[in-house]
Amino acid sequence: MRSEGDRGGPGGGPAPALQTPLWRAIAVYRIAALIYVAVLVIRNIGHDARPMLAWPVLAVTAGWTVVTTYAYADPRRRRPPLLVADLVITMAVMAASIVVVGRPGLEAGRPTLAVAWHVAPVLAWAVWGGRRWGVATALLMGATDLTVRAHYDQSAFTGAVLMLLAAFAVGYLVRLAEDAQERLQRAIETEAATRERERLARDIHDGVLQVLALVKRRGAGLPGEAGELARLAGEQEAALRALVVGNAAALVDTAADTDLMGLLGAYASPTVSIAGPAGAVRLPAGTAREMAAATAAALDNVARHCAPGTPVWVLVEDEPDEVTVSVRDDGCGMPAERLGEAAGQGRLGVAQSIRGRIADLGGTVRITSAPDQGTEVEMSVPRSSATMERPATASARSGRGESR
């Protein structure tokens, strides 16, 4: 697995379209360096220890330049075998300087037969593998250069350092190219998703929402199943409209803090009224999601244990030190001992879905109820609370269909 600084490599670097200019630049550099090598060979031919051997080495250098120019142009060939061969042949050309130029000439400061040509494979490794591979090959090539020169003065070290800096810079450029590609891809996907969402919103508004609203209006006040159908249509219209305008997107908010009112807005319906501050109620994302889930559990209890159409009021109070959410209904209510009996029988809807969640947040729950007088669930959490996950109970609390 590649780290942050080594994000290229086999199949993991920038797309070929972004790599192409870099590989072309390396090819141009290699050709220019070859011309410089040829000029120096011709100029120094009379000073070499074995001048006749310089021509075969120059021919190998020229031939390999042609091979790599065409090979690296094809993304399918940019693989370790070619890169390793490039490195080995370049090191062999440098090592041949010991025989051709001679050890005395090299120690006197004469350039190797590769001169600047040996930087090309280092750049190739940096483009293919990122900074780490580029730096590694630069160190290897620099060590070879110093070994062949057999002298360690300032000029010798300067060439190695410049090659090292070039490898680091090119590798960093590869990383920037990959980041740019990823950001561009995300932007394209986001734009496509936004356009699709807008198109679906128009289609839903022009079709489904209007039909649901019509059913709600025509069936309002009718007795029997027709009235129940109208009520259900109204609830679905409200839920679908909230989804279209984006309230449901808040359910997956992973920011540092989240608007609790945005999360609770998804539960609004003809029978559920939500009231709270005019502005946003900001809480840590985990805290807000757990508060919304506990509220959903309370609303689910109303739907299961009260008559259809029972009105419910959700009130959010934003205090400096804590946030309180109250869920009150005008349903059938329950005796005070009902919760204890339910817990004893293993029905943990309130105990886990509501009390457990709020307790994990460091908050409190107060439930007030009486037969035929409705029920009020008041949940308070401190603003500094942080969600403490309990893997063993998380799945149990996620179900909203538990009994009181």
DAJOPE-V461736 format. One record per residue. RES is the residue in one small letter. NEAR is the number of other ideal C-beta (glycine too) atoms within 10 Angstrom. Layout:
# DAJOPE-V461736
RES:NEAR
RES:NEAR
This chain:
# DAJOPE-V461736
m:5
r:15
s:9
e:8
g:13
d:20
r:21
g:25
g:16
p:11
g:6
g:14
g:23
p:22
a:13
p:12
a:9
l:15
q:20
t:14
p:10
l:21
w:22
r:13
a:13
i:22
a:19
v:11
y:16
r:25
i:16
a:13
a:19
l:20
i:12
y:14
v:25
a:14
v:11
l:18
v:20
i:11
r:9
n:17
i:13
g:7
h:12
d:19
a:16
r:11
p:14
m:9
l:15
a:23
w:12
p:11
v:20
l:19
a:10
v:15
t:24
a:15
g:11
w:22
t:18
v:12
v:14
t:24
t:16
y:10
a:18
y:25
a:13
d:11
p:13
r:7
r:13
r:19
r:13
p:12
p:8
l:18
l:21
v:13
a:15
d:22
l:19
v:11
i:17
t:25
m:20
a:14
v:22
m:22
a:15
a:21
s:25
i:18
v:15
v:25
v:26
g:16
r:14
p:10
g:17
l:20
e:11
a:12
g:11
r:17
p:18
t:24
l:28
a:25
v:21
a:19
w:24
h:25
v:23
a:24
p:27
v:28
l:24
a:27
w:28
a:29
v:27
w:26
g:25
g:28
r:23
r:20
w:23
g:29
v:22
a:16
t:26
a:27
l:15
l:15
m:24
g:21
a:12
t:20
d:22
l:15
t:12
v:21
r:25
a:12
h:11
y:10
d:9
q:6
s:10
a:18
f:13
t:10
g:19
a:19
v:12
l:14
m:23
l:18
l:12
a:17
a:28
f:17
a:14
v:22
g:27
y:15
l:16
v:27
r:18
l:11
a:20
e:19
d:12
a:12
q:15
e:12
r:10
l:12
q:11
r:10
a:10
i:10
e:10
t:10
e:10
a:10
a:10
t:10
r:10
e:10
r:13
e:11
r:10
l:12
a:16
r:11
d:11
i:16
h:13
d:10
g:10
v:15
l:18
q:12
v:12
l:22
a:14
l:13
v:19
k:20
r:12
r:13
g:18
a:14
g:9
l:12
p:7
g:7
e:9
a:14
g:15
e:14
l:15
a:21
r:19
l:17
a:21
g:21
e:19
q:16
e:21
a:20
a:17
l:16
r:18
a:18
l:16
v:18
v:11
g:12
n:19
a:16
a:12
a:22
l:15
v:9
d:15
t:8
a:11
a:8
d:15
t:25
d:17
l:26
m:22
g:20
l:24
l:24
g:19
a:19
y:21
a:17
s:18
p:17
t:19
v:21
s:12
i:19
a:11
g:18
p:12
a:5
g:9
a:14
v:21
r:17
l:23
p:19
a:18
g:18
t:25
a:27
r:21
e:25
m:29
a:24
a:18
a:26
t:25
a:18
a:26
a:30
l:21
d:18
n:25
v:24
a:17
r:13
h:18
c:19
a:9
p:10
g:13
t:16
p:15
v:22
w:15
v:22
l:15
v:18
e:15
d:17
e:10
p:5
d:8
e:16
v:25
t:17
v:25
s:19
v:26
r:19
d:25
d:16
g:20
c:16
g:18
m:21
p:11
a:11
e:8
r:17
l:18
g:11
e:12
a:18
a:16
g:8
q:9
g:8
r:15
l:19
g:24
v:23
a:19
q:20
s:25
i:26
r:22
g:19
r:27
i:22
a:15
d:20
l:23
g:16
g:22
t:15
v:19
r:11
i:19
t:14
s:20
a:11
p:11
d:9
q:13
g:21
t:24
e:17
v:26
e:18
m:24
s:20
v:28
p:15
r:14
s:10
s:20
a:11
t:18
m:11
e:10
r:13
p:6
a:7
t:14
a:10
s:8
a:13
r:22
s:11
g:12
r:16
g:11
e:20
s:14
r:24
